[in-house]
Amino acid sequence: MADMWRTIGQDRVVTTLRQALGKGGLAHAYLVVGPAHIGKMTLALDLVRAVNCTGAERPCGVCEQCRRIDERLHADVRIVSVESGQAPGGRRRTAIGIDQIREIQREASLKPYEGSSRVLIFDGAGRMTEEAANSLLKTLEEPPDQAILLLLAHDESAVLPTIVSRCHRIDLRPVASAQVYAELEDRFALDTASSMEIARVSAGRVGWAFRAAASPELLEERSKRLDRFESAMEGGIEPRFAFAA
């Protein structure tokens, strides 16, 4: 059975990771950089499944390890984000905080419970507090055995430079419009014109294209925003200031 990488349009990256996996040469920490909805989380979960898969070709997508990861039930996989949990006092989080990092550090120090590796995904690595980033740095300087850290960020400049320097960087590039269009045609019951329009507007962000195909209101809202912008630009100074506000 062929492996089941689900990342789209990032063949060079997938080939590099597949080769590293086959040689046992994966890094302890990766920084995955790319625009929103480009496929950073998809790639992260592909790698999570690949390192824990028990199939002949990794990831196989059908073994118990792959299935549990897909169902978000795997004990050795943790996704940390601004939205995961609440800040002390029940307040809404605005950044990944020191308490989240400390909890992850405790988990990282433990041996894997049901798989071959613990994998810790930081979704929004550029949104850590300074205290949290400095604490995570200590883990990156002395990475625990049998653990891989995946940091996902829109922009490297938002991540502490000392953290960047201790991660293997992976850049995800916009996918060719023709490939986005082909994926839409294969996965969604859209007319040709709609598939072409979504592929063009997506700017190579496959995740956004899939969302737009599944939720037509996204394109409608975009059209309304453009209409409001055009009206403001055609008006005087007051409508422009009102639009900017």
C-alpha positions as CSV (number, residue, x, y, z in Angstrom):
1,M,0.0,0.0,0.0
2,A,1.3,3.5,-0.9
3,D,1.8,6.0,1.9
4,M,-1.0,8.5,2.6
5,W,0.5,11.9,2.9
6,R,-2.4,14.4,2.6
7,T,-0.4,17.5,2.2
8,I,-1.2,19.1,-1.2
9,G,1.2,20.9,-3.5
10,Q,4.3,20.7,-1.3
11,D,6.0,17.7,-3.0
12,R,9.6,18.9,-2.2
13,V,8.8,19.2,1.5
14,V,7.0,15.8,1.7
15,T,9.9,14.1,-0.2
16,T,12.5,15.6,2.2
17,L,10.5,14.5,5.3
18,R,9.8,11.0,3.8
19,Q,13.5,10.5,3.2
20,A,14.5,11.7,6.6
21,L,11.9,9.4,8.1
22,G,13.2,6.4,6.2
23,K,16.8,7.1,7.3
24,G,15.8,7.8,10.9
25,G,17.1,11.4,10.5
26,L,14.1,13.5,11.6
27,A,15.0,16.6,13.6
28,H,13.8,17.1,17.2
29,A,12.1,20.4,16.3
30,Y,10.6,21.9,13.1
31,L,9.4,25.4,12.4
32,V,6.7,25.3,9.7
33,V,6.2,28.7,8.1
34,G,3.6,29.7,5.6
35,P,0.4,31.8,5.0
36,A,-2.9,31.0,6.8
37,H,-4.7,28.0,5.3
38,I,-1.6,26.9,3.3
39,G,-1.5,23.5,4.9
40,K,0.7,23.8,8.0
41,M,-1.5,21.7,10.2
42,T,-2.1,19.1,7.5
43,L,1.6,18.7,7.1
44,A,2.1,18.5,10.9
45,L,-0.5,15.8,11.2
46,D,1.0,13.9,8.3
47,L,4.3,13.8,10.1
48,V,2.6,12.8,13.3
49,R,1.0,9.9,11.6
50,A,4.1,9.0,9.8
51,V,6.4,8.7,12.9
52,N,3.8,6.6,14.8
53,C,2.4,4.5,11.9
54,T,2.8,0.7,12.1
55,G,2.1,0.1,8.5
56,A,4.7,-0.9,5.8
57,E,4.4,2.5,4.1
58,R,4.2,5.4,6.5
59,P,1.7,6.9,7.1
60,C,-0.7,4.2,5.9
61,G,-3.8,5.9,7.1
62,V,-5.5,2.7,8.2
63,C,-3.5,1.3,11.2
64,E,-4.6,1.8,14.8
65,Q,-2.0,4.5,15.3
66,C,-3.1,6.5,12.2
67,R,-6.8,6.2,13.0
68,R,-6.4,7.3,16.6
69,I,-4.4,10.4,15.5
70,D,-7.1,11.2,12.9
71,E,-9.7,11.0,15.6
72,R,-7.7,13.2,17.9
73,L,-7.6,10.4,20.5
74,H,-3.8,9.6,20.6
75,A,-2.3,10.0,24.0
76,D,1.1,11.0,22.6
77,V,-0.1,13.8,20.4
78,R,-0.8,17.3,21.8
79,I,-1.9,20.4,19.9
80,V,-1.3,23.7,21.8
81,S,-2.9,26.9,20.6
82,V,-4.3,30.1,21.8
83,E,-7.7,28.5,21.8
84,S,-6.7,25.4,23.8
85,G,-8.0,26.0,27.3
86,Q,-8.7,29.1,29.2
87,A,-6.4,31.6,30.9
88,P,-6.3,31.7,34.7
89,G,-9.5,33.2,36.0
90,G,-11.6,31.9,33.1
91,R,-10.5,34.7,30.8
92,R,-10.2,34.2,27.1
93,R,-6.6,33.6,26.0
94,T,-5.0,36.0,23.6
95,A,-1.6,34.2,23.5
96,I,0.0,30.9,24.3
97,G,1.0,31.3,27.9
98,I,3.6,30.0,30.3
99,D,1.2,27.6,32.0
100,Q,0.5,25.8,28.7
101,I,4.2,25.5,28.0
102,R,5.0,24.1,31.5
103,E,2.2,21.5,31.0
104,I,3.7,20.5,27.7
105,Q,7.2,20.3,29.2
106,R,6.0,17.8,31.8
107,E,4.4,15.7,29.0
108,A,7.5,15.9,26.8
109,S,9.7,14.4,29.6
110,L,7.6,11.3,29.7
111,K,8.1,8.3,27.5
112,P,5.5,7.7,24.8
113,Y,2.4,6.0,26.1
114,E,0.9,4.3,23.1
115,G,3.1,5.2,20.1
116,S,6.8,5.4,19.2
117,S,7.1,9.2,19.6
118,R,5.4,12.1,21.5
119,V,4.6,14.9,19.1
120,L,3.8,18.4,20.4
121,I,2.3,20.8,17.9
122,F,2.3,24.6,18.6
123,D,-0.3,26.1,16.4
124,G,0.4,29.8,16.3
125,A,4.0,29.8,17.5
126,G,4.2,33.5,16.8
127,R,1.6,34.1,19.4
128,M,3.5,33.0,22.6
129,T,4.1,35.4,25.5
130,E,7.7,36.3,26.0
131,E,7.7,34.2,29.2
132,A,6.3,31.2,27.4
133,A,8.8,31.5,24.5
134,N,11.7,31.7,26.8
135,S,10.5,28.6,28.7
136,L,10.0,26.7,25.4
137,L,13.5,27.6,24.5
138,K,14.9,25.6,27.4
139,T,13.1,22.5,26.0
140,L,14.5,23.1,22.5
141,E,18.1,23.5,23.9
142,E,17.8,20.1,25.6
143,P,15.2,18.2,23.5
144,P,13.8,15.1,25.3
145,D,14.3,11.7,23.7
146,Q,11.4,10.3,21.7
147,A,9.7,13.6,21.3
148,I,9.3,15.9,18.3
149,L,8.2,19.6,18.5
150,L,6.4,21.2,15.5
151,L,6.0,24.9,15.6
152,L,3.5,26.4,13.1
153,A,3.7,30.1,12.3
154,H,2.5,32.5,9.6
155,D,5.6,34.6,9.9
156,E,9.1,33.7,11.2
157,S,9.6,37.3,12.4
158,A,6.9,36.8,15.1
159,V,8.9,33.9,16.6
160,L,11.8,34.5,19.1
161,P,15.0,34.4,17.0
162,T,16.7,32.0,19.5
163,I,13.8,29.6,18.9
164,V,14.0,29.9,15.2
165,S,17.7,29.1,15.3
166,R,17.0,25.8,17.2
167,C,14.4,24.5,14.7
168,H,14.7,23.0,11.3
169,R,12.7,25.4,9.1
170,I,10.1,24.2,6.6
171,D,8.6,26.8,4.2
172,L,5.3,26.1,2.6
173,R,4.7,27.9,-0.7
174,P,1.4,28.9,-2.4
175,V,0.2,26.1,-4.6
176,A,-0.2,26.6,-8.3
177,S,-3.7,27.7,-9.3
178,A,-4.0,24.8,-11.7
179,Q,-3.4,22.3,-9.0
180,V,-5.9,24.0,-6.6
181,Y,-8.4,23.9,-9.4
182,A,-7.8,20.2,-10.1
183,E,-8.2,19.4,-6.4
184,L,-11.5,21.3,-6.3
185,E,-12.8,19.5,-9.3
186,D,-11.8,16.1,-7.8
187,R,-13.3,16.8,-4.3
188,F,-16.3,19.1,-4.8
189,A,-19.4,19.1,-7.0
190,L,-18.8,22.6,-8.3
191,D,-19.3,24.0,-11.8
192,T,-16.2,24.8,-13.7
193,A,-16.5,28.5,-13.4
194,S,-16.8,28.3,-9.6
195,S,-13.8,26.0,-9.3
196,M,-11.8,28.4,-11.4
197,E,-12.9,31.5,-9.4
198,I,-12.1,29.9,-6.1
199,A,-8.7,28.6,-7.3
200,R,-7.8,32.1,-8.5
201,V,-9.0,33.9,-5.4
202,S,-7.3,31.4,-3.1
203,A,-3.8,32.8,-3.9
204,G,-2.5,29.2,-3.6
205,R,-4.0,28.5,-0.2
206,V,-5.5,25.1,-0.6
207,G,-7.1,25.1,2.9
208,W,-8.9,28.4,2.1
209,A,-10.0,27.0,-1.3
210,F,-11.6,24.0,0.4
211,R,-13.3,26.1,2.9
212,A,-14.7,28.4,0.2
213,A,-15.9,25.4,-1.8
214,A,-17.7,23.9,1.2
215,S,-19.1,27.3,2.4
216,P,-20.1,29.5,-0.6
217,E,-20.9,32.4,1.9
218,L,-17.1,33.0,2.1
219,L,-17.0,34.2,-1.5
220,E,-20.2,36.2,-1.0
221,E,-18.8,38.0,2.0
222,R,-15.6,38.7,0.1
223,S,-17.6,40.2,-2.7
224,K,-19.5,42.4,-0.3
225,R,-16.2,43.6,1.3
226,L,-14.8,44.5,-2.1
227,D,-18.1,46.3,-3.0
228,R,-17.8,48.3,0.3
229,F,-14.1,49.1,-0.5
230,E,-14.9,50.2,-4.0
231,S,-17.8,52.5,-2.8
232,A,-15.5,54.0,-0.2
233,M,-12.8,54.7,-2.7
234,E,-15.2,56.4,-5.1
235,G,-16.6,58.6,-2.3
236,G,-15.1,61.6,-0.6
237,I,-12.7,61.8,2.3
238,E,-15.3,61.1,4.9
239,P,-16.5,57.8,3.5
240,R,-12.8,56.7,3.2
241,F,-12.1,57.5,6.8
242,A,-15.3,55.7,7.9
243,F,-14.3,52.6,5.9
244,A,-10.8,52.7,7.4
245,A,-12.2,53.0,10.9
